[in-house]
Amino acid sequence: MDEITVIHTDKAPAALGPYSQALAWNGLLVLSGQTGLDPVTGELVPDFAGQVRRVLDNLGAVLAQAGADFTDVLAADVFLTDMGRFADFNAIYAEYFREHKPARTTVAVSALPKNGQVEIKFLARLPRS
């Protein structure tokens, strides 16, 4: 049985509860949801666009810690508190995913931790060494 490896980086916010930033197992990387928290201050970025970019930057930092990048993402689950911002979200998301487009689900939720406006989690592959 392959071992599960915990992935952690100080370049993304620490977990707000009893969970890991990511786990690697058998060629897969499962990233926990990230919100728009600044990893240095621990504070939520105030505006929607800033939160989306911060979430994706946080996830990018966790991917990098595991030796992966956005081209290794297989699936993304997106949670928005305001589906009216869907087009705004997509415009920013497309900056991070140009040619490579992972499978994705986007749902509206009533609330997120620390009153965030967006949360995203990834399933990715680990690059072959």
DOTI-549052 format. One record per residue: residue in three letters; x, y, z of N, C-alpha, C, O in turn. Coordinates in pm, 1 decimal. Each point is the difference from the previous one (the first is absolute). Example, Ala and Ser with C-alpha at 12.3 -4.5 7.8 and 13.67 -1.06 7.14 Angstrom:
<recs>
+------+----------+----------+----------+----------+----------+----------+----------+----------+----------+----------+----------+----------+
| rest |      npx |      npy |      npz |     capx |     capy |     capz |      cpx |      cpy |      cpz |      opx |      opy |      opz |
+------+----------+----------+----------+----------+----------+----------+----------+----------+----------+----------+----------+----------+
|  ALA |   1319.0 |   -569.0 |    780.0 |    -89.0 |    119.0 |      0.0 |     90.0 |    120.0 |      0.0 |    103.6 |     -1.9 |     66.5 |
|  SER |   -138.6 |    106.9 |   -138.5 |     82.0 |    119.0 |      6.0 |    -77.0 |    109.0 |     73.0 |     50.9 |    110.8 |     16.9 |
+------+----------+----------+----------+----------+----------+----------+----------+----------+----------+----------+----------+----------+
</recs>
This chain:
<recs>
+------+----------+----------+----------+----------+----------+----------+----------+----------+----------+----------+----------+----------+
| rest |      npx |      npy |      npz |     capx |     capy |     capz |      cpx |      cpy |      cpz |      opx |      opy |      opz |
+------+----------+----------+----------+----------+----------+----------+----------+----------+----------+----------+----------+----------+
|  MET |     85.2 |   -118.4 |      0.0 |    -85.2 |    118.4 |      0.0 |     89.0 |    123.8 |      0.0 |     93.9 |     10.2 |     79.0 |
|  ASP |   -124.2 |     83.1 |   -168.0 |     76.5 |    123.7 |     -7.3 |    -31.1 |     89.0 |    119.0 |   -112.2 |      3.0 |     50.4 |
|  GLU |    214.4 |     69.2 |     -7.0 |    -16.4 |     92.3 |    112.0 |    -69.0 |    128.1 |    -43.7 |     16.0 |     44.8 |   -113.6 |
|  ILE |    -91.9 |     13.0 |    203.6 |    -60.4 |    131.2 |    -22.3 |     99.5 |    103.9 |     49.3 |     51.1 |    -10.6 |    111.5 |
|  THR |    -23.5 |    110.7 |   -193.9 |     92.9 |    106.6 |     35.1 |    -77.2 |    129.2 |     22.9 |    -81.6 |     39.9 |    -83.1 |
|  VAL |    107.3 |     24.6 |    194.5 |    -61.0 |    129.7 |     29.9 |     82.5 |    108.2 |    -68.3 |    122.6 |      2.9 |     11.0 |
|  ILE |   -191.9 |     86.0 |    -81.6 |     65.1 |    112.1 |    -67.7 |    -35.8 |    127.0 |     76.6 |   -116.9 |     26.1 |     28.3 |
|  HIS |    219.0 |     51.9 |      4.6 |    -22.7 |    125.7 |     71.9 |    101.9 |    103.4 |    -47.5 |    117.1 |    -31.3 |    -21.8 |
|  THR |   -164.2 |    154.9 |      6.5 |     88.3 |    111.5 |    -31.1 |    -42.0 |    122.8 |     79.7 |   -118.8 |     23.0 |     22.6 |
|  ASP |    215.8 |     54.2 |     19.2 |    -28.6 |    126.8 |     67.6 |    -40.6 |    108.6 |    -99.8 |    -37.9 |    110.1 |     40.0 |
|  LYS |     46.0 |   -141.0 |   -170.6 |    -38.4 |     96.9 |   -102.8 |   -150.4 |     -1.0 |    -25.8 |    -49.2 |     73.8 |    -85.3 |
|  ALA |    -22.7 |   -156.4 |    158.1 |   -146.7 |     -2.1 |     -1.9 |    -46.1 |      1.0 |    145.2 |     74.7 |    -41.1 |     88.8 |
|  PRO |   -197.3 |     87.6 |    -63.6 |    -47.2 |      5.4 |    138.3 |     -2.9 |   -137.5 |     66.2 |    -28.6 |   -100.9 |    -64.5 |
|  ALA |     58.4 |     98.9 |    192.4 |    -10.7 |   -123.1 |     77.4 |   -147.2 |    -41.0 |      7.1 |    -89.4 |     84.0 |    -10.1 |
|  ALA |     66.2 |   -211.0 |     27.4 |   -136.0 |    -51.1 |     11.4 |    -71.7 |     65.2 |    118.4 |     58.9 |     21.2 |    106.0 |
|  LEU |   -187.0 |      9.9 |   -126.2 |    -80.8 |     61.5 |    106.1 |    -61.3 |   -103.5 |     93.0 |    -72.9 |     35.5 |     92.6 |
|  GLY |    100.8 |   -160.6 |   -115.7 |    -57.4 |   -107.1 |     80.7 |     85.3 |   -124.8 |    -11.1 |    114.9 |      5.7 |    -43.9 |
|  PRO |   -172.3 |   -119.7 |     84.3 |     75.7 |   -125.6 |     -0.4 |      5.2 |    -64.8 |   -139.3 |    -62.1 |   -103.6 |    -23.5 |
|  TYR |    136.0 |    165.5 |    -67.1 |     17.9 |    -55.2 |   -134.1 |    133.9 |     47.1 |    -54.6 |     63.9 |     88.1 |     57.4 |
|  SER |    -21.8 |   -147.3 |   -168.9 |    127.5 |     32.1 |    -63.8 |    -23.6 |     89.0 |   -120.8 |   -108.2 |     -1.8 |    -58.7 |
|  GLN |    208.9 |     79.5 |     21.6 |     -9.6 |     78.4 |   -123.2 |    -16.3 |    -92.9 |   -119.9 |    -75.2 |     29.8 |    -92.9 |
|  ALA |    145.9 |   -142.2 |     95.6 |    -11.5 |    -97.5 |   -108.6 |     56.1 |   -133.7 |     46.4 |     80.3 |     -8.2 |     92.9 |
|  LEU |   -125.9 |    -95.9 |   -161.5 |     52.7 |   -134.7 |     20.8 |     37.3 |    -57.5 |   -136.3 |    -72.2 |     17.1 |    -98.2 |
|  ALA |    186.4 |    -85.6 |     94.2 |     44.1 |    -67.9 |   -121.6 |     -5.3 |   -149.3 |     24.2 |     40.1 |    -49.6 |    105.3 |
|  TRP |    -91.4 |    -21.7 |   -206.4 |     -8.8 |   -145.0 |     10.1 |    -10.3 |    -60.5 |   -138.5 |    -84.1 |     39.7 |    -80.7 |
|  ASN |    169.8 |   -135.2 |     54.4 |    -10.6 |    -82.1 |   -120.0 |    -13.2 |     82.5 |   -128.5 |    -79.1 |    -33.5 |    -88.3 |
|  GLY |    156.7 |    140.8 |     78.9 |     -1.5 |     83.0 |   -119.6 |   -105.8 |    108.4 |     -2.0 |     -6.6 |     78.8 |    -94.4 |
|  LEU |    -76.6 |    -74.0 |    197.8 |   -103.5 |    103.1 |      8.5 |     32.0 |     99.7 |    109.2 |     65.5 |    -32.2 |     99.1 |
|  LEU |   -112.9 |    154.0 |   -119.2 |     16.6 |    107.1 |     97.3 |   -138.2 |     58.4 |     26.1 |    -64.8 |     49.9 |    -91.9 |
|  VAL |     19.9 |    -56.0 |    215.8 |   -130.6 |     53.2 |     38.8 |     24.7 |    125.3 |     82.9 |     56.5 |     -6.8 |    109.2 |
|  LEU |    -99.4 |    121.5 |   -162.0 |     20.9 |    127.3 |     68.4 |   -127.8 |     42.6 |     69.8 |   -107.1 |      0.8 |    -60.8 |
|  SER |    117.7 |     34.2 |    187.0 |   -113.8 |     51.9 |     74.8 |    -41.5 |    134.8 |    -56.4 |     78.3 |     68.2 |    -66.1 |
|  GLY |   -201.4 |    -31.4 |     93.0 |    -49.6 |    129.1 |    -45.1 |     80.4 |    114.5 |     59.6 |     37.4 |     -2.1 |    117.2 |
|  GLN |    -11.9 |    101.1 |   -200.2 |     66.9 |    122.6 |     43.4 |    -97.1 |    116.1 |    -17.0 |    -77.0 |      5.5 |    -95.9 |
|  THR |     82.3 |     85.4 |    189.8 |    -75.7 |    124.2 |    -10.8 |     99.6 |    113.4 |    -24.4 |    119.8 |    -25.0 |    -13.4 |
|  GLY |   -167.5 |    147.6 |      7.6 |     83.5 |    114.1 |    -32.7 |     79.8 |     55.3 |    115.9 |     14.7 |    121.5 |     12.6 |
|  LEU |     37.3 |   -208.9 |     72.4 |     82.3 |     44.6 |    112.9 |    142.9 |     25.6 |    -44.3 |     59.9 |    -81.8 |    -69.9 |
|  ASP |     -6.5 |    193.9 |    110.1 |    140.2 |     32.6 |    -23.8 |     83.9 |    -87.9 |     92.1 |    -23.1 |      0.4 |    120.9 |
|  PRO |    120.6 |    -76.4 |   -173.8 |     77.1 |    -89.3 |     85.2 |     90.4 |     71.7 |     99.4 |     40.9 |    -59.5 |     99.7 |
|  VAL |     -9.0 |    185.5 |   -124.8 |     86.8 |     75.3 |     90.7 |    -80.4 |     59.4 |    115.4 |     37.3 |    -14.9 |    116.3 |
|  THR |   -148.0 |     82.4 |   -148.8 |    -77.4 |     69.2 |    103.4 |   -109.7 |    -86.1 |     60.4 |    -45.4 |     26.1 |    111.4 |
|  GLY |      2.5 |   -129.0 |   -184.6 |   -112.4 |    -81.7 |     46.7 |   -133.7 |     68.4 |    -20.0 |   -103.4 |    -52.2 |     41.6 |
|  GLU |    104.6 |    168.4 |   -104.8 |   -122.2 |     76.5 |    -22.5 |    -56.4 |    -28.1 |   -138.7 |     72.7 |    -33.0 |    -93.7 |
|  LEU |   -204.0 |     46.9 |     83.6 |    -68.4 |    -18.7 |   -126.9 |     24.1 |    120.3 |    -90.3 |    -14.4 |    114.2 |     43.5 |
|  VAL |     50.9 |   -139.2 |   -168.5 |     12.0 |    107.6 |    -98.2 |   -139.4 |     61.4 |    -15.4 |    -97.5 |    -74.4 |    -11.3 |
|  PRO |     84.7 |    208.1 |     10.4 |   -132.6 |     61.6 |     10.8 |    -91.9 |    -10.9 |   -121.4 |   -121.4 |     -9.8 |     17.5 |
|  ASP |    175.0 |     11.2 |   -140.7 |    -89.5 |      5.6 |   -116.1 |     -8.6 |   -135.4 |    -70.4 |     87.6 |    -85.0 |     15.7 |
|  PHE |   -194.5 |     66.3 |    -93.4 |    -25.5 |   -127.7 |    -66.1 |    115.0 |    -40.1 |    -92.1 |     52.0 |   -111.0 |     11.8 |
|  ALA |    -11.5 |    198.8 |   -102.8 |    107.0 |    -33.6 |    -94.3 |    128.7 |    -35.3 |     74.0 |     69.1 |    -95.1 |    -36.5 |
|  GLY |    -37.6 |    170.7 |    138.9 |    118.3 |    -28.5 |     80.4 |     -8.9 |   -134.8 |     69.1 |     99.6 |    -71.6 |     10.4 |
|  GLN |   -219.3 |     36.5 |     37.3 |    -17.9 |   -130.4 |     64.0 |     19.6 |   -113.4 |    -99.7 |     65.1 |    -99.7 |     31.4 |
|  VAL |   -120.7 |    114.1 |   -151.2 |     15.2 |   -105.1 |   -100.0 |    147.9 |    -20.8 |    -31.4 |     47.9 |   -113.4 |     -2.5 |
|  ARG |     23.8 |    221.8 |    -21.3 |    143.7 |    -11.2 |    -29.5 |     77.0 |    -58.5 |    118.3 |     89.7 |    -82.2 |    -18.8 |
|  ARG |   -123.9 |    123.9 |    139.4 |     69.5 |    -51.1 |    118.8 |    -26.4 |   -149.0 |     16.6 |     91.3 |    -75.5 |     33.3 |
|  VAL |   -214.9 |     32.3 |    -56.0 |    -33.1 |   -142.9 |      8.9 |     86.2 |    -78.2 |    -99.0 |     62.0 |    -99.9 |     36.4 |
|  LEU |    -58.4 |    145.3 |   -160.6 |     75.5 |    -71.4 |   -102.3 |    150.5 |      6.3 |     26.5 |     71.1 |    -97.0 |    -26.4 |
|  ASP |    -22.2 |    208.3 |     77.7 |    141.3 |      8.6 |     37.9 |     31.3 |    -94.4 |    116.1 |    104.8 |    -64.6 |      1.3 |
|  ASN |   -195.7 |     56.7 |     96.2 |     19.3 |    -91.9 |    112.3 |      5.7 |   -144.3 |    -50.2 |     88.0 |    -76.6 |     39.5 |
|  LEU |   -182.0 |     40.2 |   -126.5 |     -0.4 |   -135.0 |    -55.2 |    126.0 |    -24.5 |    -82.7 |     56.3 |   -109.4 |      3.2 |
|  GLY |    -12.4 |    210.6 |    -77.0 |    122.5 |    -12.2 |    -77.3 |    120.7 |    -26.8 |     88.5 |     89.1 |    -76.3 |    -37.3 |
|  ALA |    -86.1 |    138.5 |    153.8 |    110.8 |    -21.8 |     94.1 |      0.2 |   -143.4 |     52.3 |    106.0 |    -60.7 |     15.5 |
|  VAL |   -224.5 |      6.9 |     11.5 |     -9.4 |   -138.3 |     47.7 |     38.8 |    -96.3 |   -112.4 |     72.5 |    -96.7 |     23.1 |
|  LEU |   -120.7 |    123.3 |   -144.3 |     41.3 |    -82.0 |   -114.4 |    152.0 |      0.0 |    -13.2 |     61.2 |   -105.8 |    -15.1 |
|  ALA |     -0.3 |    223.8 |     20.6 |    145.2 |     12.1 |    -15.2 |     73.5 |    -78.0 |    108.2 |    101.9 |    -63.2 |    -27.9 |
|  GLN |   -152.0 |     66.9 |    150.3 |     64.0 |    -73.5 |    109.5 |      3.7 |   -149.9 |    -29.6 |     91.5 |    -70.6 |     42.3 |
|  ALA |   -192.2 |     23.4 |   -115.4 |     -6.4 |   -142.3 |    -35.8 |     73.6 |    -29.8 |   -130.7 |      5.6 |   -115.5 |    -42.2 |
|  GLY |     51.0 |    218.1 |    -22.5 |     69.4 |    -19.5 |   -125.7 |    -92.2 |      2.3 |   -120.9 |     35.9 |    -48.5 |   -107.3 |
|  ALA |   -154.9 |    105.0 |    124.9 |    -99.7 |      5.6 |   -107.4 |    -28.7 |    145.4 |    -35.7 |     52.4 |     91.9 |     62.9 |
|  ASP |   -136.3 |    -72.2 |   -164.7 |    -44.8 |    133.8 |    -36.2 |   -142.3 |     -8.8 |    -55.6 |    -62.5 |   -105.9 |      4.6 |
|  PHE |     12.5 |    216.1 |    -56.4 |   -139.0 |      4.6 |    -45.1 |    -28.1 |    -96.8 |   -114.9 |   -114.3 |    -42.0 |    -17.8 |
|  THR |    215.3 |      6.2 |    -60.0 |    -22.6 |    -95.6 |   -108.7 |    -21.0 |   -141.8 |     51.1 |    -38.4 |    -88.0 |    -77.0 |
|  ASP |     62.8 |     64.4 |    204.7 |    -21.5 |   -131.8 |     60.4 |   -137.7 |    -13.4 |     64.4 |    -36.0 |   -108.3 |     46.1 |
|  VAL |    -40.7 |    215.9 |    -42.5 |   -132.7 |     -3.1 |     63.6 |    -95.9 |    -79.4 |    -87.9 |    -13.8 |     26.8 |   -119.4 |
|  LEU |    -51.5 |   -124.0 |    180.1 |    -97.9 |    -84.3 |    -70.0 |   -141.4 |     52.6 |     17.4 |    -79.8 |     -3.0 |    -93.7 |
|  ALA |     48.6 |     51.4 |    214.0 |   -135.9 |     45.6 |     29.8 |      4.5 |    111.2 |    103.5 |     85.8 |      2.7 |     88.2 |
|  ALA |   -180.6 |     88.8 |   -101.9 |    -13.7 |    110.9 |     94.8 |   -144.9 |      5.0 |     46.7 |    -92.6 |    -11.7 |    -80.2 |
|  ASP |     74.3 |     28.9 |    208.7 |   -132.4 |     24.4 |     57.9 |      0.4 |    142.4 |     51.3 |     83.4 |     36.6 |     82.8 |
|  VAL |   -176.8 |     43.9 |   -131.8 |     -6.2 |    142.3 |     30.5 |   -127.5 |     28.6 |     77.7 |   -107.9 |    -47.9 |    -34.9 |
|  PHE |    122.2 |    126.2 |    140.1 |   -113.1 |     39.1 |     83.6 |     -6.5 |    152.5 |      2.6 |     95.0 |     65.8 |     42.4 |
|  LEU |   -206.7 |    -10.0 |    -87.7 |    -20.0 |    144.8 |     -3.6 |   -117.9 |     37.0 |     89.1 |   -101.3 |    -69.8 |      1.5 |
|  THR |    114.4 |    179.2 |     72.3 |   -113.9 |     46.4 |     80.7 |    -95.0 |     84.6 |    -81.8 |   -111.4 |     27.7 |     44.7 |
|  ASP |    152.5 |     14.4 |   -163.8 |    -85.2 |     81.1 |    -86.9 |     18.5 |    -46.8 |   -143.9 |     99.1 |     34.3 |    -64.7 |
|  MET |   -194.7 |   -112.6 |     14.6 |     10.6 |    -51.6 |   -135.3 |     -9.0 |    112.1 |   -103.3 |     31.6 |    -21.2 |   -117.0 |
|  GLY |    -74.0 |    138.8 |    158.6 |      1.2 |    116.5 |    -87.4 |    141.3 |     41.9 |    -38.4 |     17.6 |     77.9 |    -93.6 |
|  ARG |     83.8 |   -128.2 |    164.5 |    141.2 |     30.6 |    -29.6 |     64.7 |   -107.9 |    -86.4 |    121.9 |     -1.1 |    -17.4 |
|  PHE |   -204.1 |    -90.3 |    -37.2 |     51.3 |   -113.5 |    -77.8 |     86.5 |     45.9 |   -117.5 |    108.7 |    -53.9 |    -20.3 |
|  ALA |   -154.4 |    151.3 |    -56.5 |     77.7 |     49.7 |   -114.6 |    129.6 |     65.6 |     46.4 |    104.7 |    -19.2 |    -61.9 |
|  ASP |   -110.5 |     96.3 |    170.2 |    121.0 |     62.0 |     55.5 |     99.4 |   -108.3 |     41.4 |    119.6 |      9.8 |    -27.4 |
|  PHE |   -171.3 |   -113.2 |     93.7 |     83.7 |   -111.0 |     42.8 |     66.3 |    -66.8 |   -120.7 |    121.0 |    -22.3 |     -0.5 |
|  ASN |   -200.6 |     -9.1 |   -100.9 |     52.6 |    -69.5 |   -117.6 |    111.0 |     78.9 |    -68.3 |     97.5 |    -58.5 |    -47.1 |
|  ALA |   -111.3 |    189.7 |     41.3 |    101.6 |     83.4 |    -65.1 |    134.9 |    -14.3 |     71.0 |    103.6 |    -11.4 |    -65.4 |
|  ILE |   -104.8 |     12.0 |    196.9 |    124.7 |    -13.6 |     76.5 |     51.5 |   -143.9 |     -7.2 |    119.5 |    -22.1 |    -19.9 |
|  TYR |   -208.1 |    -74.6 |     35.7 |     35.9 |   -142.2 |     -5.9 |     71.2 |    -31.0 |   -132.2 |     96.9 |    -75.9 |     -2.9 |
|  ALA |   -145.9 |    135.1 |   -106.0 |     58.0 |    -23.6 |   -132.6 |    143.5 |     51.7 |     -9.9 |     75.6 |    -47.0 |    -84.9 |
|  GLU |    -36.3 |    142.3 |    169.2 |    138.4 |     47.6 |      2.1 |     94.7 |   -109.0 |     50.0 |    117.0 |     -2.9 |    -38.2 |
|  TYR |   -166.9 |    -86.1 |    123.0 |     80.9 |   -106.6 |     58.9 |     -7.1 |   -128.4 |    -82.2 |     94.2 |    -79.3 |     -1.2 |
|  PHE |   -205.5 |     60.0 |    -66.8 |    -19.8 |   -118.6 |    -83.2 |    -24.5 |     45.9 |   -142.7 |   -113.1 |     30.0 |    -38.3 |
|  ARG |    219.2 |    -25.0 |    -39.4 |    -10.4 |     47.5 |   -138.8 |    -36.7 |   -116.4 |    -92.2 |   -118.3 |    -20.1 |    -27.6 |
|  GLU |    215.1 |    -56.3 |    -20.2 |    -29.9 |   -113.2 |    -87.6 |    -52.5 |   -119.6 |     79.6 |    -91.6 |    -69.5 |    -44.0 |
|  HIS |    150.4 |     46.4 |    160.9 |    -40.9 |   -113.8 |     84.2 |   -125.7 |     37.4 |     77.7 |     -0.7 |     97.0 |     75.7 |
|  LYS |   -103.4 |   -173.3 |    -94.9 |   -126.5 |     28.2 |     66.6 |    -46.8 |   -124.6 |     75.4 |    -52.6 |    -93.1 |    -60.9 |
|  PRO |     71.7 |     91.1 |    193.6 |    -41.8 |   -116.0 |     78.1 |   -153.2 |    -13.9 |      2.5 |    -72.6 |     94.7 |    -30.1 |
|  ALA |     26.5 |   -211.9 |     65.6 |   -142.3 |    -17.1 |     28.5 |    -33.8 |     92.9 |    116.6 |     85.0 |     26.7 |     85.0 |
|  ARG |   -209.2 |     22.5 |    -81.0 |    -32.2 |     96.4 |    104.8 |   -147.9 |     -5.2 |     37.1 |    -86.8 |    -24.1 |    -83.9 |
|  THR |     61.6 |     47.3 |    211.0 |   -134.1 |     18.7 |     52.2 |     -1.7 |    133.7 |     71.1 |     93.0 |     32.1 |     73.9 |
|  THR |   -198.1 |     46.5 |    -95.2 |    -15.2 |    127.3 |     71.1 |   -137.6 |      1.9 |     62.3 |   -100.6 |    -19.4 |    -68.3 |
|  VAL |     96.4 |     43.0 |    199.4 |   -127.8 |      3.8 |     70.5 |     -8.6 |    125.9 |     85.8 |    101.0 |     56.5 |     41.9 |
|  ALA |   -224.1 |    -14.8 |    -17.5 |    -24.4 |    111.8 |     91.6 |    -16.5 |    -55.8 |    140.8 |    -64.5 |   -102.8 |     20.8 |
|  VAL |    123.7 |    172.2 |     74.7 |    -12.3 |    -37.1 |    140.8 |    -44.8 |    122.5 |     78.6 |     20.5 |    113.3 |    -43.6 |
|  SER |    -81.3 |   -136.0 |    158.6 |    -52.3 |    113.5 |     77.5 |    109.0 |     73.6 |     77.2 |    -13.6 |    119.3 |     26.9 |
|  ALA |    121.8 |   -188.8 |      9.1 |    106.7 |     65.1 |     76.6 |    127.0 |    -83.3 |     -9.7 |     -3.8 |   -120.3 |    -25.9 |
|  LEU |    117.1 |    188.0 |     47.5 |    130.8 |    -64.4 |      2.7 |     75.5 |     46.8 |    124.6 |    -35.7 |    102.3 |     58.5 |
|  PRO |    139.2 |   -175.5 |    -17.3 |     75.9 |     40.9 |    118.2 |     49.4 |    144.6 |     -9.9 |     40.8 |     46.3 |   -106.5 |
|  LYS |    -45.4 |     22.0 |    217.7 |     45.9 |    139.4 |     12.9 |    -70.4 |     94.3 |    -96.8 |     53.9 |    104.7 |    -35.9 |
|  ASN |   -174.6 |   -142.1 |     -6.2 |    -80.7 |     80.0 |    -93.1 |     65.1 |     17.9 |   -136.1 |    -19.7 |    101.9 |    -66.3 |
|  GLY |     96.9 |   -200.9 |     25.2 |     58.5 |      2.9 |   -133.4 |   -108.0 |     -5.2 |   -106.4 |   -113.3 |    -40.1 |     26.6 |
|  GLN |    149.5 |     81.1 |   -147.5 |    -94.3 |      0.1 |   -111.6 |     23.8 |   -115.1 |    -96.5 |    -85.8 |    -29.8 |    -83.1 |
|  VAL |    202.0 |    -35.6 |     93.0 |     33.5 |   -109.5 |    -90.0 |     91.1 |    -99.1 |     71.5 |     85.5 |     38.0 |     80.0 |
|  GLU |   -105.7 |   -165.1 |   -110.7 |     88.9 |   -106.7 |     46.1 |     15.9 |    -97.1 |   -115.9 |    -95.2 |    -27.2 |    -73.1 |
|  ILE |    216.6 |    -24.9 |     57.1 |     27.7 |    -95.2 |   -107.2 |     83.9 |   -113.5 |     56.9 |     89.5 |     21.7 |     81.8 |
|  LYS |   -120.1 |   -143.2 |   -126.5 |     84.7 |   -114.9 |     31.9 |     35.4 |    -70.2 |   -130.0 |    -75.3 |      6.2 |    -97.2 |
|  PHE |    190.2 |    -73.2 |     95.7 |     51.2 |    -66.0 |   -120.3 |     25.3 |   -148.3 |     23.9 |     29.1 |    -43.2 |    111.6 |
|  LEU |    -40.9 |    -32.3 |   -218.6 |     54.9 |   -134.6 |    -11.0 |    102.4 |      9.4 |   -112.6 |    -32.1 |     45.4 |   -109.8 |
|  ALA |    154.6 |    -87.8 |    136.7 |    106.7 |     11.4 |    -98.9 |     79.0 |   -130.0 |     -7.0 |    -12.1 |    -87.4 |     85.9 |
|  ARG |     92.0 |     77.3 |   -189.1 |     91.9 |   -112.8 |    -10.9 |    136.9 |     47.0 |     47.4 |     32.7 |    118.3 |     -8.7 |
|  LEU |     44.3 |   -209.4 |     57.5 |    139.0 |     29.1 |     32.3 |     83.8 |    -27.7 |   -124.2 |    -10.0 |   -108.2 |    -57.7 |
|  PRO |     92.6 |    203.9 |     15.3 |     83.7 |    -24.1 |   -117.9 |     92.1 |   -118.1 |     23.6 |     45.8 |    -23.8 |    111.8 |
|  ARG |    -19.6 |    -49.0 |   -217.5 |     94.1 |   -112.9 |     10.1 |    141.6 |     55.3 |     12.7 |     38.0 |     95.2 |    -68.2 |
|  SER |     38.7 |   -157.4 |    157.2 |    138.0 |     48.7 |     18.7 |     97.9 |    -69.3 |    -90.7 |    119.4 |     29.9 |      3.9 |
+------+----------+----------+----------+----------+----------+----------+----------+----------+----------+----------+----------+----------+
</recs>
